[in-house]
Amino acid sequence: MTTTEQALRAARGPVLPETLAQTTGRSPQDTLVDLSMLSLQGKAEEVGGRWKWTGPVGGIKGGTVRRKGETRPAPKPGTASRRPAQPYPIQVVSTRWKDPRTGRFVRTPHEGRPLKLKVARPKTTDGMIVTRIYKRDEATGLRVPVRYRVQYLEARAAHRRGELGAQELRELEQDLADGLLSEEGQAILAKVEAMRHSEEMGAAYRSDKAKRAAATRKANAARKKHRSGDAIRADHLKAQADLRVARERLQAARTERARQTYQTRVRNLNLKLGRLAKEAKAAGVTL
């Protein structure tokens, strides 16, 4: 747990990043990076320029606290021995993925990757054994560092010789872990920004491609050759004759099924005449 996380968790309400920086002794830039990482982990959120803790809050364990000499009240028949717990609201946020071409929901592309905490193999760097704990972010699919554990070998040797206290050793290793977490957090935020920029560029490209395709279809339609005037007039005369026959049969129909059939036939022939009139107008043909 970082010092910024501890200070934000201890605050009773929304606080400014400058106040957290003064409380923890860290720079405002590092404090903002820590808050951004906590926001990715779902432990903090920004409200009007202030940050508040949204992660789990520990409580008192062991049941009801009573003074010396007090006894548990005797349970009444037909009632619970404890006071019923009051429900509290929680917000469940789920991420779903859509295909940009069809607009349909699809399965997550990161389904095979675990979202739970994953402890990486410890590595020795500059005389320190660093253990990284990651969590897979569901929205971006990136590995987000949650916590670092640092074992400073030289400082531990000094502690064994009695030159360094246990509290000083813990604070030193915690500061080193916070620094490493802050550096990797900045790199991840830069990667997320690059991914967002790439998605925006892709959306702009798809929009431009759709506009160019529409212009091409319009140009092709304008360049397309029309049928001859004789063919259009012949189809128009045939549709008019079929329409007269369909109307006569509709008037002579006796059953409901026959009336529905010829009503559909009349409607389709009227639509066909409209299309032929539009085609004749585009081709410059007089019907």
C-alpha positions as CSV (number, residue, x, y, z in Angstrom):
1,M,0.0,0.0,0.0
2,T,1.5,3.4,-1.0
3,T,1.7,6.4,1.2
4,T,-0.7,8.2,-1.0
5,E,-3.2,5.3,-0.8
6,Q,-2.9,5.3,3.0
7,A,-3.4,9.1,3.2
8,L,-6.5,9.0,0.9
9,R,-7.9,6.0,2.8
10,A,-7.5,7.8,6.1
11,A,-9.2,11.0,4.8
12,R,-12.9,11.2,5.8
13,G,-14.0,13.0,2.6
14,P,-12.8,14.3,-0.8
15,V,-9.4,16.0,-0.6
16,L,-7.3,18.0,-3.0
17,P,-4.1,16.4,-4.5
18,E,-2.1,19.2,-3.0
19,T,-3.3,18.3,0.5
20,L,-2.3,14.7,0.0
21,A,1.1,15.7,-1.3
22,Q,1.7,17.8,1.8
23,T,0.5,14.9,4.0
24,T,2.7,12.3,2.4
25,G,5.7,14.5,1.6
26,R,5.6,13.4,-2.1
27,S,5.7,15.8,-5.1
28,P,2.3,16.8,-6.6
29,Q,3.3,15.1,-9.9
30,D,3.9,11.8,-8.1
31,T,0.8,12.2,-6.1
32,L,-1.3,12.6,-9.3
33,V,0.3,9.6,-10.8
34,D,-0.5,7.5,-7.7
35,L,-4.1,8.8,-7.8
36,S,-4.4,7.8,-11.5
37,M,-3.2,4.3,-10.7
38,L,-5.7,4.0,-7.8
39,S,-8.4,5.2,-10.2
40,L,-7.4,2.4,-12.7
41,Q,-7.6,-0.1,-9.9
42,G,-11.1,1.2,-8.9
43,K,-9.9,2.4,-5.5
44,A,-10.3,6.2,-6.0
45,E,-12.3,8.6,-8.1
46,E,-12.2,12.3,-8.8
47,V,-15.1,14.5,-8.0
48,G,-14.8,18.2,-8.9
49,G,-11.1,18.3,-8.7
50,R,-11.0,16.4,-5.4
51,W,-10.3,12.8,-4.8
52,K,-12.1,10.3,-2.6
53,W,-11.5,6.7,-1.5
54,T,-13.8,4.2,-3.2
55,G,-12.0,1.0,-2.2
56,P,-12.8,-1.4,0.6
57,V,-12.8,0.0,4.1
58,G,-11.9,-2.2,7.0
59,G,-14.0,-2.2,10.1
60,I,-13.9,-3.6,13.7
61,K,-13.8,-7.4,13.8
62,G,-15.2,-9.5,16.6
63,G,-18.8,-8.4,16.8
64,T,-20.4,-5.8,19.2
65,V,-18.1,-4.0,21.6
66,R,-19.5,-3.9,25.2
67,R,-18.4,-2.3,28.4
68,K,-17.2,-4.2,31.3
69,G,-20.0,-5.9,33.1
70,E,-22.5,-5.7,30.2
71,T,-24.1,-8.9,29.0
72,R,-25.6,-10.0,25.8
73,P,-29.4,-9.4,25.9
74,A,-31.5,-12.5,25.9
75,P,-33.0,-13.4,22.5
76,K,-36.8,-12.9,22.2
77,P,-38.9,-15.8,20.8
78,G,-39.6,-15.4,17.1
79,T,-37.1,-12.5,16.6
80,A,-33.4,-12.4,15.6
81,S,-30.9,-12.1,18.3
82,R,-28.9,-9.5,16.4
83,R,-30.1,-6.3,14.9
84,P,-30.6,-6.7,11.1
85,A,-27.8,-5.2,9.1
86,Q,-28.8,-2.3,6.9
87,P,-28.3,-2.8,3.2
88,Y,-26.0,-0.4,1.4
89,P,-25.8,0.4,-2.3
90,I,-22.9,-0.6,-4.5
91,Q,-22.1,0.2,-8.1
92,V,-21.3,-2.8,-10.4
93,V,-19.4,-1.7,-13.5
94,S,-19.0,-4.2,-16.4
95,T,-17.2,-3.7,-19.6
96,R,-18.6,-5.1,-22.9
97,W,-17.0,-5.0,-26.3
98,K,-18.6,-4.0,-29.6
99,D,-17.6,-4.8,-33.2
100,P,-17.0,-1.4,-34.9
101,R,-18.3,-2.6,-38.2
102,T,-21.5,-4.4,-37.2
103,G,-22.2,-2.6,-33.9
104,R,-22.9,-5.9,-32.2
105,F,-21.6,-7.1,-28.8
106,V,-18.8,-9.6,-29.1
107,R,-16.7,-11.6,-26.7
108,T,-13.8,-9.8,-25.0
109,P,-10.6,-10.2,-26.9
110,H,-8.8,-10.6,-23.6
111,E,-10.9,-13.5,-22.4
112,G,-7.9,-15.9,-22.1
113,R,-6.1,-13.5,-19.8
114,P,-6.8,-13.6,-16.1
115,L,-8.1,-10.5,-14.3
116,K,-7.0,-11.5,-10.9
117,L,-3.8,-10.5,-9.1
118,K,-0.6,-12.1,-10.5
119,V,2.7,-12.1,-8.6
120,A,5.6,-11.9,-11.0
121,R,8.9,-13.7,-10.3
122,P,11.2,-11.6,-8.1
123,K,14.1,-9.9,-9.9
124,T,17.3,-8.6,-8.4
125,T,18.0,-5.0,-9.6
126,D,20.8,-2.7,-8.2
127,G,21.1,-4.7,-5.1
128,M,17.3,-5.0,-4.5
129,I,15.0,-7.9,-4.8
130,V,11.8,-6.5,-6.4
131,T,8.5,-8.4,-6.4
132,R,5.8,-7.0,-8.7
133,I,2.1,-7.7,-8.2
134,Y,0.0,-7.0,-11.3
135,K,-3.7,-7.0,-12.3
136,R,-5.1,-7.3,-15.8
137,D,-7.2,-4.2,-16.6
138,E,-10.5,-5.4,-18.2
139,A,-11.0,-2.2,-20.3
140,T,-7.6,-1.9,-21.9
141,G,-6.2,-5.4,-21.5
142,L,-2.9,-4.0,-20.0
143,R,-1.1,-5.3,-17.0
144,V,-1.5,-2.7,-14.3
145,P,1.0,-2.8,-11.4
146,V,-0.9,-2.9,-8.1
147,R,1.9,-3.2,-5.5
148,Y,5.6,-3.5,-5.3
149,R,7.7,-5.3,-2.6
150,V,11.3,-4.3,-2.3
151,Q,14.0,-6.1,-0.3
152,Y,17.1,-3.8,-0.1
153,L,19.9,-6.2,0.6
154,E,22.5,-3.6,1.8
155,A,20.0,-1.9,4.1
156,R,19.0,-5.3,5.6
157,A,22.6,-6.1,6.2
158,A,23.0,-2.8,8.0
159,H,19.9,-3.7,10.0
160,R,21.4,-7.0,11.0
161,R,24.6,-5.2,12.2
162,G,22.4,-2.9,14.3
163,E,23.2,0.2,12.2
164,L,19.6,0.7,11.0
165,G,16.3,0.3,12.9
166,A,13.4,-1.9,11.8
167,Q,11.1,1.1,11.2
168,E,13.7,3.0,9.2
169,L,14.3,-0.2,7.1
170,R,10.5,-0.5,6.4
171,E,10.2,3.1,5.4
172,L,13.2,3.0,3.1
173,E,11.9,-0.1,1.3
174,Q,8.4,1.4,1.1
175,D,9.8,4.6,-0.5
176,L,11.8,2.6,-3.0
177,A,8.6,0.5,-3.9
178,D,6.6,3.7,-4.2
179,G,9.2,5.2,-6.6
180,L,9.2,2.1,-8.8
181,L,5.4,2.0,-8.9
182,S,5.3,5.7,-9.8
183,E,7.7,5.2,-12.7
184,E,5.9,2.2,-14.1
185,G,2.6,4.0,-13.6
186,Q,3.7,6.9,-15.8
187,A,4.8,4.5,-18.5
188,I,1.4,2.7,-18.4
189,L,-0.5,6.0,-18.6
190,A,1.5,7.0,-21.6
191,K,0.7,3.6,-23.2
192,V,-3.0,4.1,-22.5
193,E,-2.9,7.6,-24.0
194,A,-1.2,6.2,-27.2
195,M,-3.9,3.4,-27.4
196,R,-6.7,6.0,-27.1
197,H,-5.1,8.2,-29.8
198,S,-4.8,5.2,-32.1
199,E,-8.5,4.3,-31.6
200,E,-9.5,7.9,-32.4
201,M,-7.3,7.9,-35.6
202,G,-9.0,4.6,-36.6
203,A,-12.5,6.0,-36.0
204,A,-11.6,9.1,-38.1
205,Y,-10.2,6.8,-40.9
206,R,-13.4,4.7,-40.9
207,S,-15.5,7.8,-41.1
208,D,-13.5,9.2,-44.0
209,K,-13.6,5.9,-45.8
210,A,-17.4,5.8,-45.5
211,K,-17.7,9.3,-46.9
212,R,-15.4,8.4,-49.9
213,A,-17.4,5.2,-50.5
214,A,-20.7,7.2,-50.5
215,A,-19.2,9.7,-53.0
216,T,-18.1,6.8,-55.2
217,R,-21.5,5.2,-55.2
218,K,-23.1,8.5,-56.1
219,A,-20.7,9.0,-59.0
220,N,-21.3,5.5,-60.3
221,A,-25.0,6.0,-60.2
222,A,-24.7,9.2,-62.2
223,R,-22.5,7.5,-64.7
224,K,-24.7,4.4,-65.0
225,K,-26.4,4.0,-68.4
226,H,-30.2,4.0,-68.5
227,R,-32.4,1.6,-70.4
228,S,-33.9,2.5,-73.8
229,G,-37.1,4.5,-73.9
230,D,-38.9,1.7,-75.7
231,A,-38.1,-0.8,-72.9
232,I,-39.3,1.6,-70.2
233,R,-42.5,2.4,-72.1
234,A,-43.2,-1.3,-72.7
235,D,-42.8,-2.1,-69.0
236,H,-45.0,0.9,-68.1
237,L,-47.8,-0.2,-70.4
238,K,-47.6,-3.8,-69.1
239,A,-47.8,-2.6,-65.5
240,Q,-50.8,-0.5,-66.2
241,A,-52.6,-3.4,-67.9
242,D,-51.8,-5.7,-65.0
243,L,-53.0,-3.0,-62.5
244,R,-56.4,-2.8,-64.3
245,V,-56.8,-6.6,-64.2
246,A,-55.8,-6.7,-60.5
247,R,-58.4,-4.0,-59.6
248,E,-61.1,-5.8,-61.5
249,R,-60.4,-9.1,-59.7
250,L,-60.2,-7.3,-56.4
251,Q,-63.8,-6.0,-56.9
252,A,-65.0,-9.5,-57.9
253,A,-63.2,-11.3,-55.0
254,R,-65.6,-13.1,-52.7
255,T,-63.3,-14.5,-49.9
256,E,-61.1,-12.6,-47.5
257,R,-58.1,-14.6,-48.7
258,A,-58.7,-13.5,-52.3
259,R,-59.2,-9.8,-51.3
260,Q,-55.8,-9.8,-49.4
261,T,-54.0,-11.4,-52.3
262,Y,-55.3,-8.8,-54.9
263,Q,-54.8,-5.9,-52.5
264,T,-51.1,-6.9,-52.2
265,R,-50.9,-7.3,-56.0
266,V,-52.4,-3.7,-56.5
267,R,-50.0,-2.2,-54.0
268,N,-46.9,-3.9,-55.6
269,L,-48.0,-2.7,-59.1
270,N,-48.4,0.9,-57.9
271,L,-44.9,0.8,-56.5
272,K,-43.6,-0.6,-59.8
273,L,-45.3,2.2,-61.7
274,G,-43.7,4.7,-59.4
275,R,-40.2,3.2,-60.0
276,L,-40.8,3.2,-63.8
277,A,-41.8,6.9,-63.7
278,K,-38.7,7.8,-61.7
279,E,-36.5,5.8,-64.2
280,A,-38.2,7.5,-67.1
281,K,-37.6,10.9,-65.6
282,A,-33.9,10.2,-65.0
283,A,-33.5,8.9,-68.6
284,G,-35.4,11.8,-70.1
285,V,-38.2,9.6,-71.5
286,T,-41.8,10.7,-71.9
287,L,-44.4,8.1,-70.9
